[in-house]
Amino acid sequence: MNVTSRIITAIATETDESPLDLPPLYKTIDPDALESLLTSTNTPQFQVSFVYCGYQIHVYKDGTIDHFEVKKTEP
């Protein structure tokens, strides 16, 4: 399973929604560019971070994906 599919699956599981009900990932980040960055860099500690569906997503060079819910703060 590619990185973008794994991100969508992780968030769908976390939110108890169907992956088909989530907004398209490409509206947040270019999936092809993400895949390219992860495969083309030689930096072992490389990571890409972005927010998708209320979750902070961290994707690491080794394919590890972490996600944390973004907490909304009251003014």
Secondary structure, 3 states (H helix, E strand, C coil): CCHHHHHHHHHHHHHCCCHHHCCCHHHCCCHHHHHHHHHHCCCCCCEEEEEECCEEEEEECCCCEEEEECCCCCC
